[in-house]
Amino acid sequence: MVPRVETAPGEGAVGVELVEGGPVAESLPNALYDGLTLSLRILGLIYAALYQLVAGLLLRGSLLPGLVGPIGIVAVATGTSKLGFIYLVSILSQISLSLAVVNFIPFPALDGGQFFLILVEKIKGSRAFSRKAEAAINAFGLAFLIILILLISVRDFANYVL
């Protein structure tokens, strides 16, 4: 960058001017609409990332590099909070949307799995599985989720704590 030798009144030598920035003030209906559309776009991105996660597990046998567990979530939220309150609220809302999507996956031990069993029961007109089989399926799903959380937490611990 080469600064100007001669400048006009009110201009700087390099043409940089500091101005106030930040979010633009909106009316409440516009803010609600924008928040809803942004949330829907984020949900679409979450579903796309979930697809990539499952594809990566099935095809490559590996997790996405950006996937974090509880330790990573705290580290990301802590780093984001240093940027400002609005950024912290934004990341917390994205985490909430992600948890809602993951919780509704039709997998045993999650709400989506229970919803799936109820749906099959309503369509079939009787229980999909015996209570004993249903308990075993949920126990397997819960054990799988706990192991997955532990593995991700170990990776998070290595990345963020060590």
C-alpha positions in Angstrom: 0.0 0.0 0.0 1.3 3.4 -0.9 -0.1 6.4 1.1 -1.1 9.5 -0.8 1.1 12.5 -0.4 -1.6 15.0 -1.0 -5.1 14.4 0.4 -8.3 16.3 0.1 -9.9 17.7 3.2 -11.6 14.9 5.3 -9.6 12.1 3.5 -6.8 10.1 5.0 -3.5 9.2 3.4 -4.5 5.6 2.8 -8.2 6.0 2.2 -9.3 4.1 5.3 -12.2 5.5 7.4 -13.5 4.1 10.7 -17.2 3.8 11.0 -19.6 2.3 13.5 -20.6 -1.2 12.6 -22.8 -3.9 13.9 -26.2 -5.4 13.2 -28.8 -3.3 11.5 -31.8 -2.4 13.6 -35.0 -4.0 12.3 -38.6 -4.0 13.2 -39.8 -6.9 15.4 -41.8 -8.6 12.6 -38.8 -8.4 10.2 -36.4 -9.6 12.9 -38.7 -12.6 13.6 -39.0 -13.4 9.9 -35.2 -13.1 9.4 -34.6 -15.3 12.5 -36.9 -17.9 11.2 -35.4 -18.0 7.7 -31.9 -18.1 9.1 -32.9 -21.0 11.4 -34.4 -22.9 8.5 -31.2 -22.4 6.5 -29.1 -23.6 9.5 -31.4 -26.7 9.8 -30.7 -27.5 6.2 -27.0 -27.2 6.8 -27.3 -29.4 9.9 -29.0 -32.1 7.8 -26.3 -31.9 5.2 -23.6 -32.2 7.8 -25.5 -35.2 9.3 -25.6 -36.8 5.9 -21.8 -36.3 5.5 -21.2 -37.7 9.0 -23.1 -40.9 8.2 -21.5 -41.2 4.8 -18.1 -40.7 6.3 -18.7 -43.3 8.9 -20.0 -45.9 6.4 -17.7 -45.2 3.5 -14.4 -44.2 5.2 -14.9 -45.3 8.8 -14.0 -41.9 10.1 -15.7 -39.0 11.8 -15.8 -35.5 10.4 -12.8 -33.5 11.6 -15.0 -30.6 12.8 -17.3 -32.9 14.9 -17.0 -32.1 18.6 -18.5 -33.4 21.8 -19.2 -31.7 25.1 -15.6 -30.6 25.7 -15.3 -29.2 22.2 -18.7 -27.4 22.5 -17.6 -25.7 25.7 -14.3 -24.7 24.0 -16.1 -23.3 21.0 -18.7 -21.5 23.1 -15.9 -20.0 25.3 -14.0 -18.8 22.3 -17.1 -17.4 20.7 -18.1 -15.5 23.9 -14.9 -13.5 23.7 -16.2 -12.1 20.4 -19.3 -10.7 22.0 -22.7 -11.5 23.4 -24.6 -11.7 20.1 -22.0 -14.2 18.8 -22.5 -16.3 21.9 -26.3 -16.3 21.5 -25.8 -17.2 17.9 -23.6 -20.2 18.6 -25.9 -21.4 21.4 -28.9 -21.2 19.1 -27.0 -23.3 16.5 -26.1 -25.8 19.1 -29.8 -26.0 20.2 -30.9 -26.6 16.6 -28.3 -29.3 16.2 -29.4 -31.1 19.3 -33.0 -30.9 18.2 -32.1 -32.5 14.8 -29.9 -35.2 16.4 -32.5 -36.0 19.1 -35.2 -36.6 16.4 -33.1 -39.2 14.4 -35.0 -42.5 14.4 -32.3 -44.2 16.5 -33.0 -46.3 19.6 -32.7 -44.4 22.9 -33.4 -41.1 21.2 -36.8 -39.4 20.9 -36.9 -40.1 17.2 -36.5 -43.8 17.9 -39.4 -43.7 20.3 -41.5 -41.7 17.7 -40.6 -44.3 15.1 -41.7 -47.2 17.3 -45.0 -45.4 18.1 -45.5 -44.7 14.4 -45.0 -48.4 13.5 -47.3 -49.4 16.3 -50.0 -47.1 15.0 -49.7 -48.3 11.4 -49.4 -52.0 12.4 -52.2 -51.8 15.0 -50.1 -53.7 17.6 -46.7 -53.4 19.2 -43.8 -53.4 16.8 -41.7 -55.4 19.2 -42.2 -57.1 22.6 -41.4 -54.9 25.6 -38.3 -57.1 26.2 -37.1 -56.6 22.7 -37.8 -52.9 22.8 -35.8 -52.6 26.0 -32.9 -54.5 24.5 -33.0 -52.3 21.4 -33.0 -49.1 23.5 -30.2 -50.5 25.7 -28.1 -51.2 22.6 -28.8 -47.7 21.2 -27.9 -46.1 24.5 -24.7 -48.1 24.9 -23.7 -47.1 21.3 -24.4 -43.4 22.0 -22.4 -43.5 25.3 -19.4 -45.2 23.5 -19.6 -42.6 20.7 -19.7 -39.7 23.2 -16.7 -41.2 25.1 -14.7 -41.5 21.9 -15.5 -38.0 20.7 -14.8 -36.7 24.2 -11.4 -38.4 24.2 -10.6 -36.7 20.9 -11.9 -33.4 22.2 -9.7 -33.7 25.3 -6.7 -34.4 23.2 -7.4 -31.4 20.9 -8.6 -28.8 23.4 -7.1 -29.7 26.8 -3.7 -31.2 26.0 
